Amino acid sequence: MSGRATWVRFVLSALPIHVLIALNVPKWFIKAINKIRRAFLWKGRKEAQGGCCLVAWEKVQRPLELGGLGIPNLEIMGWALQVRWLWLRKTDSVKPWLSLDIPIHANVLALFQVGMQTSIGNGTSTKFWKDKWINGSSVRDIAPLVVAAVPTHIRNMSLVAEAMVDNRWAQDIQGGLSMIGIYELFQLSNILSEFVLTQEEDVHTWRFEASGQYTAKSAYLAFFNGAINFEPWRRIWKSWAPAKCKIFLWLAVRNRCWTADRLERRNLPHPDHCLLCDQEPENIQHILTTCVFAREFWFRILAKFDWQVCTPLRDELSFSEWRRTSVKKIQKDKRKGFNALVILGAWLLWKHRNACVFEGDRPNLDRLLQAFKDEHHLWCLVIILPHNVQFSCNAEFV
């Protein structure tokens, strides 16, 4: 699945980019592409039934740090790409397409107004009523009632260079103002009296990027501002483990593996007990942490590195919580190695469980430990693991 995820993320998602830049594509267009992307991700085919999809597509499309697979959300990606037109109108006014009436989504305009900041110079490229040019604020932020009294076409066209000459901006106000509006007008006038235009060009910066320059990535991520972070994302995606193991762990911490508890909820055939211990009901947290078989496996592995203090207890809340608390007991220079070993162990436990379910094998701790040793050796050969978390492949487990 890791290979398919890469294809979806970097190939299938890239096909509609040029259309998304230029057009506000209809919902059906995005829905049709998503249907293909979703089916290929989960089944490797053009079409797939909903039951094949282990995680809701909306969650899959989130950035890694927000709990997704990093597969782009095409609608949001289109918005992020459209921000480019507004940025270039400000920063590169000689482009021949500036006169084109390119459709811009309302969400794009809203993000641009939030993300663009201007250091005023001669005022020739800055909108007086709309842009954030007054110490990081716009006129609307300071005097909303005054702005409401200005006709829309004037708000869209008036430049700072023109409006500041002899206070022409005051002539744009039409109709009467309330007492609060009059107070805002005086306040705005006092602030503007401190500004003196120069002969230098206006400087526009993009606040979502450290360089101050617009990038599609920064605009895309800005649309997710305020979302809740996925706590274990760094331990999964920044680890030294192969991609297939990372995706398995992503599914495991989301409780989206096909274990007996999930099969039972869907009235599908399932084992009555965990096949590894034959004592308790099966779920992914049990298989990876609280199962007697799993805890013995973890003890034997961790003891090899003098990390037996991290062996999971019978009453651990979850696999993810055990990893989070255990890594704090490890020296800082070895924590990333410990994390990779835990991912390897979890991956092999899951494979061993599947062999018992689908191939009729019996649980065998010695065989599992040997598989761990062999796989660990391969990881070391490709320098996945550093020397401080390696052991001799001829060594015996305690």
PERATA-V423860 format. One record per pair of residues at least 4 apart in sequence whose C-alpha atoms are under 7 Angstrom apart, sorted by the first residue. I is the first residue (numbers start at 1). J is the second residue. If there is no record, write none. Layout:
# PERATA-V423860
[[I	J] [I	J]]
This chain:
# PERATA-V423860
[[1	5] [1	41] [1	244] [2	6] [2	243] [2	244] [2	247] [3	7] [4	8] [4	40] [4	41] [4	44] [5	9] [5	41] [6	10] [7	11] [7	12] [8	12] [8	13] [8	37] [8	41] [8	71] [9	13] [9	71] [9	72] [10	14] [11	15] [12	37] [13	72] [16	20] [17	21] [18	22] [19	23] [20	24] [20	25] [20	78] [21	78] [21	81] [21	82] [22	102] [23	103] [24	103] [24	105] [25	29] [27	31] [28	32] [29	33] [30	34] [30	74] [31	35] [32	36] [33	37] [34	38] [35	39] [36	40] [36	46] [36	47] [37	41] [38	42] [39	43] [39	44] [39	45] [39	46] [39	47] [39	48] [40	44] [40	45] [40	46] [42	52] [42	53] [43	48] [48	52] [54	256] [55	59] [55	60] [55	256] [56	60] [57	61] [58	62] [59	67] [59	68] [60	68] [60	69] [60	71] [61	68] [61	69] [61	70] [61	71] [61	72] [61	73] [62	66] [62	67] [62	68] [62	69] [62	70] [62	71] [63	67] [63	68] [63	69] [63	70] [64	68] [64	69] [64	70] [64	233] [65	229] [65	230] [65	233] [66	228] [66	229] [66	230] [67	230] [67	233] [72	77] [73	77] [74	78] [75	79] [76	80] [76	220] [77	81] [77	220] [78	82] [79	83] [79	108] [80	216] [80	219] [80	220] [81	216] [82	104] [82	108] [83	87] [83	108] [83	112] [84	88] [85	89] [86	90] [87	91] [88	92] [88	93] [89	93] [89	98] [90	125] [104	108] [105	109] [106	110] [107	111] [108	112] [109	113] [110	114] [111	115] [112	116] [113	131] [115	206] [115	207] [115	208] [116	132] [116	204] [116	205] [116	206] [116	207] [117	132] [117	133] [117	136] [117	204] [117	205] [117	206] [117	207] [118	132] [118	133] [118	202] [118	203] [118	204] [118	205] [119	133] [119	202] [119	203] [119	204] [120	133] [120	202] [120	203] [121	197] [121	198] [121	199] [121	200] [121	201] [121	202] [122	161] [122	197] [122	198] [122	199] [122	200] [122	201] [122	202] [123	159] [123	160] [123	161] [123	197] [123	202] [124	159] [124	160] [124	161] [125	159] [125	202] [126	131] [126	159] [126	160] [127	131] [127	157] [127	158] [127	159] [127	160] [128	158] [128	159] [128	160] [128	163] [129	139] [129	140] [129	155] [130	138] [130	139] [130	155] [131	138] [132	136] [132	137] [132	138] [133	137] [133	138] [134	138] [137	141] [138	142] [139	143] [140	144] [140	147] [142	188] [143	147] [143	184] [143	185] [143	188] [144	148] [145	149] [145	181] [146	181] [146	184] [146	185] [149	173] [149	174] [149	175] [150	154] [150	155] [150	172] [150	173] [150	174] [151	155] [152	156] [153	157] [154	158] [158	162] [158	163] [159	163] [160	164] [161	165] [163	167] [163	168] [163	169] [164	168] [164	169] [177	181] [177	182] [178	182] [179	183] [180	184] [181	185] [182	186] [183	187] [184	188] [185	189] [186	190] [187	191] [188	192] [189	193] [205	212] [205	213] [206	212] [206	213] [206	214] [207	212] [208	218] [208	222] [209	213] [209	214] [209	218] [215	219] [216	220] [217	221] [218	222] [219	223] [221	225] [232	236] [233	237] [234	238] [235	239] [235	339] [236	246] [236	249] [236	250] [237	246] [239	336] [239	339] [239	340] [240	340] [240	384] [240	385] [241	245] [241	246] [241	340] [241	343] [241	384] [242	246] [243	247] [244	248] [245	249] [245	343] [245	347] [246	250] [247	251] [248	252] [249	253] [250	254] [251	255] [251	256] [251	257] [252	256] [252	257] [252	284] [253	320] [255	284] [257	284] [258	262] [258	263] [259	263] [259	282] [259	283] [259	284] [260	264] [260	270] [260	271] [260	282] [260	283] [261	265] [261	282] [261	283] [262	266] [263	267] [263	268] [263	269] [263	270] [264	268] [264	270] [272	281] [273	278] [273	279] [273	280] [273	281] [273	282] [274	278] [274	279] [274	280] [274	281] [274	282] [275	356] [276	293] [276	353] [276	363] [277	291] [277	292] [277	293] [282	286] [282	287] [283	287] [284	288] [285	289] [285	318] [285	319] [286	290] [286	291] [287	291] [287	294] [288	294] [288	319] [288	346] [288	349] [289	294] [289	295] [289	312] [289	319] [290	294] [290	295] [290	312] [290	313] [290	314] [290	315] [290	316] [291	295] [292	296] [293	297] [294	298] [295	299] [295	311] [295	312] [296	300] [297	301] [297	365] [298	302] [298	311] [299	303] [299	308] [299	311] [300	304] [300	397] [300	398] [302	306] [302	307] [302	308] [303	307] [303	308] [304	397] [310	326] [312	316] [312	322] [316	322] [317	321] [318	322] [319	323] [320	324] [321	325] [322	326] [323	327] [327	335] [330	334] [330	335] [331	335] [334	338] [334	388] [334	389] [335	339] [336	340] [337	341] [337	385] [337	386] [337	389] [338	342] [339	343] [340	344] [341	345] [342	346] [343	347] [344	348] [345	349] [345	372] [346	350] [347	351] [348	352] [348	372] [349	353] [350	354] [351	355] [352	356] [352	368] [353	357] [354	358] [355	359] [355	360] [355	361] [356	360] [356	361] [356	362] [356	363] [364	368] [365	369] [366	370] [367	371] [368	372] [369	373] [370	374] [371	375] [372	376] [373	377] [373	393] [374	378] [375	379] [376	380] [377	381] [377	393] [378	382] [379	383] [379	384] [379	385] [380	384] [380	385] [385	389] [385	390] [386	390]]
